[in-house]
Amino acid sequence: MSRTRIKSGNTDAPQTQTQAEQWLQELATKQGRVSSIEDAMNEQLTQTKKSFEQQAKPLNEEIEDLFSGIKSWASANREQLCK
């Protein structure tokens, strides 16, 4: 779980130990809910990233092939290119 910095300031404060324990329980519950929301978000981001990577894969393979061909041509024509 990521740590969340909580600002202190002019806020209410528990008045008894019992109330402090209730607040701590509520805090833990809400932090757990936030963690669940963030986990769901990260799962969706992962799936979205995979989808776009799959779309880009054929293009990246073509780019690699084109670059390799250009590199081979440049190596074969080095003298002409370095004039």
N, C-alpha and C positions, 0 to 999 in steps of 0.2 A: 504494500500500500504506500502510495506517495505521501510524503509529509506535506501538510498544509499549514502555512503560517497564518495564524489568526490574529488580527489586529486587536489590540486592547485600546480601550478608550472609555467614553462615557456610555457604558452599557449596564444593564441590570446585573446583579450578582445574586447567587443563592443566599438565602438567609439562614438556612440550617444545614446540618450534615445530610439529613434525609433529602432535602431539596438538591443539594450538591450531587448526591448519588443519582437522583433522578435525571438531573441535567447531564451528568456523565453518560448515563445510559442512552439518553436521547442523542447526545453527541455521537456516541459510538454507532447508533443505529443510522443516523444521517450520513456519517462518514462511510458506512458500509453501503448505503444506497448510492452515494456518489461513486464509490469504487465499482459497483456493479454497472452503473451507467458508463463509466470510463472504459470498463472491460468490453462492453457491448460496442462502444464507439471504436475501440481498437480492433475488434474482430471485423467490423464492417470496413474499416480502413484497409485492413489486410486483404480482405476479399476484393475490394475495389482495386487495390494495387495489383493483385494477381491478374485480375481481368484485363487491366490496361497493359500489363507486361506481356500477356499472351497476345494481345492485339499488335503490340510493337515487335514481337519476336520475329515474324517473317521479314519485316522491314530491316531490322538489325542484321539479320542474316544476309540480306541482299547488300546492305551497306558494307559488311565485312568482305563479301565477294568482290564488290566493286573496288574497294580499297586494295585488296590483294592483287587484283588485276592491274590497277594503276601502279602499284609498287613494283610488280614484275616488269611492266613496260618501262618504268623509270629506270630500273636497274639495267635493263637491256639497252637503254638509250642514254646512259649516263654521260657519255662524251658529248653528245649533241646538246644535252640540257645544261652542261657546265661550261659552255663556250662563253 
